[in-house]
Amino acid sequence: MTALVCGSLAYDTIMVFHDRFRNHILPDKVHILNVSFLVPELRREFGGCAGNIAYSLSLLGGDGLPMGAVGHDFAPYADWMDRCGIDRRYIRSFDEAYTAQAYITTDEDDNQITAFHPGAMSLAHEIAVPTDAGIRIGMVSPDGREGMILHAEQFAEAGIPFVFDPGQGLPMFDGSELLQFIEQATWITVNDYESELLQERTGLSPHEIAERVEALIVTLGPHGSHIYTRQHRIDVPPAPARVVQDPTGCGDAYRAGLLFALEREMDWETAGRVAGLMGAIKIEHHGTQNHRFEREEFEERFREAFGYGF
């Protein structure tokens, strides 16, 4: 089953601050905030939600096609995708723009401060969801605002089931717009903070949201996830990570595992565990596309973690 992943493709500049932000930010002085963090560690990685999800999905053997807008500086990323065997047919380049850029600073508590330049991502609405390419499942992940609205509409009009993954793009939408996404989507996935914001803006509880879709998936970081269906809430335990290196991109890896499970119509208990293990493997590596494994290795780790296979 072919999955179309609509979302950003970006260069991530990742910096590590060897202290805690809370030691340097005075809560009563945020209105005159002027801080500088010394970051002796710096890496430039290939990232963006669509790129990250497609990469992790390919490791599992899934058939994922990223769709997004990039700029004139995309060549190094394109070479990387080609080496990884990721199909670029629905990635469109705009010569007048830069590829999206994220500047991420992480502290010792795994808190993050991010500055993001959208660049070509803001032109994502100029790319249309293909309706004649055998797409069987889709995902609308963080992207340009107009692009996210348009692609959700196009998936719905084409009758293609899709996951709404608003991520850090959620604050761009008001309550009525989020309600429209909920009506169009087949599944919704958010983290615990995004879940609270989604509830606040729509006035709906998780159970009420779940009544309008097939499932609402709420990730809880190291505490696993909650999967709300129309019948009940499933509490999914966390997958054990062997070492914690870098949380950046864990949500995208989780979503790749979720897409893989949805493609194969796994039960929700297994789907949540597959997705969680993907996140755990990602957190063991720096960057968003540096984790690697063979399918057999993943299946063995799944059996070790959960006591059964899939």
C-alpha positions as CSV (number, residue, x, y, z in Angstrom):
1,M,0.0,0.0,0.0
2,T,1.4,3.4,-1.0
3,A,1.4,6.2,1.6
4,L,1.7,9.8,0.6
5,V,3.2,12.0,3.3
6,C,2.5,15.7,2.9
7,G,4.7,17.9,4.9
8,S,8.0,19.8,5.3
9,L,11.4,19.0,4.1
10,A,14.0,21.0,5.9
11,Y,17.6,21.3,7.0
12,D,18.0,21.0,10.7
13,T,20.8,22.8,12.5
14,I,20.9,21.1,15.9
15,M,22.8,22.6,18.8
16,V,23.3,21.1,22.3
17,F,23.4,23.4,25.4
18,H,25.3,21.7,28.2
19,D,23.1,23.1,30.9
20,R,19.4,23.7,31.6
21,F,17.4,26.6,30.1
22,R,15.6,27.1,33.4
23,N,18.9,28.1,35.0
24,H,19.3,31.0,32.6
25,I,15.7,32.2,32.0
26,L,14.1,34.2,34.8
27,P,10.3,33.7,34.7
28,D,9.6,37.2,35.9
29,K,11.9,38.8,33.4
30,V,10.7,37.2,30.1
31,H,9.3,40.5,29.0
32,I,12.9,41.7,28.7
33,L,14.4,38.4,27.7
34,N,18.0,38.6,26.4
35,V,19.9,35.4,26.7
36,S,22.7,33.6,24.8
37,F,23.5,29.9,25.0
38,L,26.9,28.5,24.4
39,V,26.5,25.5,22.2
40,P,29.8,23.6,21.7
41,E,28.0,20.8,19.8
42,L,26.5,21.6,16.4
43,R,25.3,19.4,13.6
44,R,23.4,20.0,10.3
45,E,21.0,17.3,9.5
46,F,18.4,16.4,6.9
47,G,15.0,16.8,8.4
48,G,11.4,18.1,8.0
49,C,8.4,16.0,8.9
50,A,7.7,14.5,5.5
51,G,11.4,13.6,5.0
52,N,11.8,12.1,8.4
53,I,8.6,10.1,8.2
54,A,9.4,8.8,4.7
55,Y,12.9,7.8,5.9
56,S,11.8,5.8,8.9
57,L,8.9,4.2,6.9
58,S,11.5,3.0,4.3
59,L,13.5,1.3,7.1
60,L,10.4,-0.7,8.0
61,G,9.9,-1.7,4.4
62,G,6.9,0.6,3.9
63,D,6.1,2.3,0.7
64,G,6.2,6.0,1.5
65,L,6.2,9.0,-0.9
66,P,7.0,12.4,0.6
67,M,5.3,15.4,-0.9
68,G,6.5,18.9,-0.3
69,A,8.1,22.1,-1.5
70,V,11.8,22.8,-1.4
71,G,14.2,25.5,-2.5
72,H,17.2,26.1,-4.7
73,D,19.6,24.7,-2.0
74,F,17.9,21.2,-1.9
75,A,20.6,19.3,-4.0
76,P,22.5,17.8,-1.0
77,Y,19.2,16.6,0.5
78,A,18.1,15.2,-2.8
79,D,21.3,13.2,-3.1
80,W,20.7,11.8,0.4
81,M,17.2,10.7,-0.5
82,D,18.4,9.0,-3.6
83,R,21.0,7.1,-1.7
84,C,18.3,6.0,0.8
85,G,16.0,4.9,-2.0
86,I,13.3,7.4,-1.2
87,D,11.1,8.4,-4.2
88,R,11.2,12.2,-4.9
89,R,8.5,12.4,-7.6
90,Y,6.2,14.6,-5.5
91,I,8.8,17.0,-4.3
92,R,8.8,20.3,-6.1
93,S,11.6,22.8,-6.2
94,F,11.1,26.6,-6.2
95,D,14.2,28.5,-7.4
96,E,13.2,31.7,-5.7
97,A,13.2,30.3,-2.2
98,Y,15.4,28.5,0.3
99,T,14.5,25.0,1.6
100,A,12.9,25.3,5.1
101,Q,15.5,25.7,7.9
102,A,15.1,24.8,11.5
103,Y,17.6,25.9,14.2
104,I,17.1,23.7,17.3
105,T,18.8,24.1,20.7
106,T,18.4,21.3,23.2
107,D,19.3,21.4,26.8
108,E,20.2,18.7,29.3
109,D,16.5,18.1,30.2
110,D,15.7,17.5,26.5
111,N,13.8,20.8,26.4
112,Q,14.0,22.5,23.0
113,I,14.0,26.1,21.7
114,T,13.5,26.2,17.9
115,A,13.7,29.0,15.3
116,F,12.2,28.0,12.0
117,H,12.4,29.7,8.6
118,P,9.6,28.2,6.3
119,G,11.1,29.2,3.0
120,A,9.7,27.1,0.2
121,M,7.4,25.3,2.6
122,S,5.0,28.3,2.4
123,L,4.4,27.3,-1.2
124,A,3.3,23.8,-0.5
125,H,-0.3,24.7,-1.6
126,E,1.0,24.8,-5.2
127,I,1.4,21.0,-5.1
128,A,-1.7,18.9,-5.4
129,V,-2.4,15.5,-4.0
130,P,-2.3,13.0,-6.9
131,T,-5.5,11.1,-7.4
132,D,-4.3,8.7,-10.1
133,A,-1.1,7.3,-8.5
134,G,-2.4,4.4,-6.4
135,I,-2.2,6.3,-3.1
136,R,-4.1,4.3,-0.5
137,I,-3.3,6.2,2.7
138,G,-2.1,9.8,3.4
139,M,-0.8,12.0,6.1
140,V,-1.1,15.7,6.5
141,S,1.9,16.7,8.7
142,P,3.3,20.2,9.6
143,D,3.7,22.2,6.4
144,G,2.6,25.6,5.0
145,R,-0.7,26.6,6.4
146,E,-2.5,26.8,3.1
147,G,-0.9,23.6,2.0
148,M,-2.2,21.7,5.1
149,I,-5.7,23.0,4.5
150,L,-5.7,22.2,0.8
151,H,-4.2,18.7,1.1
152,A,-6.7,17.7,3.7
153,E,-9.5,18.8,1.4
154,Q,-7.9,16.9,-1.5
155,F,-7.5,13.7,0.5
156,A,-11.1,13.9,1.7
157,E,-12.5,14.7,-1.8
158,A,-10.5,11.8,-3.3
159,G,-11.8,9.4,-0.6
160,I,-8.2,8.7,0.5
161,P,-8.1,7.9,4.3
162,F,-5.5,10.1,6.0
163,V,-3.8,10.9,9.3
164,F,-4.0,14.5,10.5
165,D,-0.7,15.2,12.3
166,P,-0.7,19.0,13.1
167,G,2.4,18.9,15.2
168,Q,4.0,22.3,15.8
169,G,1.7,23.7,13.1
170,L,-1.3,23.3,15.3
171,P,-1.2,26.9,16.6
172,M,-1.7,28.2,13.1
173,F,-5.4,27.1,13.1
174,D,-8.4,28.3,15.1
175,G,-11.1,26.1,16.5
176,S,-13.3,26.1,13.4
177,E,-10.4,25.1,11.2
178,L,-9.3,22.4,13.5
179,L,-12.9,21.1,13.6
180,Q,-12.9,20.9,9.8
181,F,-9.7,18.9,9.9
182,I,-11.3,16.5,12.4
183,E,-14.3,16.1,10.2
184,Q,-12.1,15.3,7.2
185,A,-9.5,13.1,8.8
186,T,-9.6,9.3,9.4
187,W,-7.1,9.4,12.2
188,I,-5.5,12.1,14.3
189,T,-2.2,12.0,16.1
190,V,-0.8,14.6,18.5
191,N,1.5,14.7,21.5
192,D,0.2,15.4,25.0
193,Y,0.8,19.2,24.8
194,E,-0.9,19.4,21.3
195,S,-3.8,17.3,22.7
196,E,-4.4,19.9,25.4
197,L,-4.3,22.7,22.8
198,L,-6.6,20.8,20.4
199,Q,-9.1,20.4,23.2
200,E,-8.9,24.0,24.2
201,R,-9.5,25.3,20.7
202,T,-12.2,22.9,19.6
203,G,-14.0,22.5,22.9
204,L,-13.9,18.7,22.4
205,S,-12.6,16.1,24.8
206,P,-10.4,13.3,23.6
207,H,-13.3,10.9,23.7
208,E,-15.5,13.4,21.7
209,I,-12.8,13.8,19.1
210,A,-12.5,10.0,18.9
211,E,-16.2,9.7,18.1
212,R,-15.6,11.7,14.9
213,V,-12.6,9.7,13.6
214,E,-11.5,6.1,13.7
215,A,-8.9,6.9,16.4
216,L,-7.1,9.7,18.2
217,I,-3.5,8.9,19.1
218,V,-1.9,10.9,21.9
219,T,1.8,10.3,22.5
220,L,3.2,10.7,26.0
221,G,6.9,10.7,25.5
222,P,8.6,8.2,27.8
223,H,5.2,7.2,29.2
224,G,3.9,5.5,26.0
225,S,0.7,6.6,24.4
226,H,-3.1,6.7,24.7
227,I,-5.2,5.6,21.7
228,Y,-8.8,6.7,21.9
229,T,-11.2,4.8,19.7
230,R,-15.0,5.2,19.6
231,Q,-15.3,2.4,22.1
232,H,-12.5,3.0,24.7
233,R,-9.0,4.2,25.5
234,I,-6.1,1.9,25.0
235,D,-3.1,2.6,27.2
236,V,0.1,1.6,25.3
237,P,3.2,1.0,27.4
238,P,6.5,2.7,26.4
239,A,9.1,0.9,24.3
240,P,12.4,0.7,26.1
241,A,15.3,2.8,24.7
242,R,18.8,1.5,25.2
243,V,20.2,5.0,25.6
244,V,18.8,8.5,25.3
245,Q,20.7,10.7,22.8
246,D,18.5,13.1,21.0
247,P,14.7,13.6,21.1
248,T,14.6,15.5,17.8
249,G,12.5,13.6,15.3
250,C,11.1,11.0,17.7
251,G,7.6,12.1,16.9
252,D,8.2,11.7,13.2
253,A,9.6,8.2,13.7
254,Y,6.6,7.3,15.8
255,R,4.3,8.5,12.9
256,A,6.3,6.4,10.5
257,G,5.6,3.3,12.6
258,L,1.9,4.3,12.9
259,L,1.6,4.6,9.1
260,F,3.3,1.2,8.7
261,A,0.9,-0.4,11.1
262,L,-2.2,1.3,9.5
263,E,-1.0,0.1,6.1
264,R,-1.1,-3.5,7.4
265,E,-4.3,-3.1,9.4
266,M,-2.7,-4.0,12.7
267,D,-4.7,-3.9,15.9
268,W,-4.3,-0.8,17.9
269,E,-2.4,-2.4,20.7
270,T,0.3,-3.6,18.2
271,A,0.2,-0.4,16.2
272,G,0.9,1.7,19.2
273,R,3.8,-0.6,20.2
274,V,5.3,-0.6,16.7
275,A,5.1,3.2,16.6
276,G,6.6,3.5,20.1
277,L,9.5,1.3,19.3
278,M,10.3,3.4,16.2
279,G,10.5,6.5,18.5
280,A,12.7,4.6,21.0
281,I,15.1,3.6,18.3
282,K,15.3,7.1,16.9
283,I,16.0,8.6,20.4
284,E,19.1,6.4,20.6
285,H,20.7,8.4,17.7
286,H,21.6,12.0,17.1
287,G,19.7,13.7,14.3
288,T,16.5,12.7,12.6
289,Q,17.7,10.3,9.8
290,N,20.7,8.6,11.3
291,H,19.1,5.5,12.8
292,R,19.4,2.4,10.8
293,F,18.3,-1.2,11.2
294,E,17.2,-4.3,9.2
295,R,13.6,-5.4,9.4
296,E,14.6,-8.6,11.2
297,E,16.4,-6.5,13.9
298,F,13.3,-4.5,14.5
299,E,11.1,-7.5,14.8
300,E,13.5,-9.1,17.3
301,R,13.5,-5.9,19.4
302,F,9.7,-5.8,19.3
303,R,9.6,-9.4,20.7
304,E,12.1,-8.6,23.4
305,A,10.2,-5.5,24.4
306,F,6.6,-6.8,24.3
307,G,6.8,-10.6,24.4
308,Y,5.2,-11.3,21.1
309,G,5.7,-10.7,17.4
310,F,3.7,-9.0,14.7
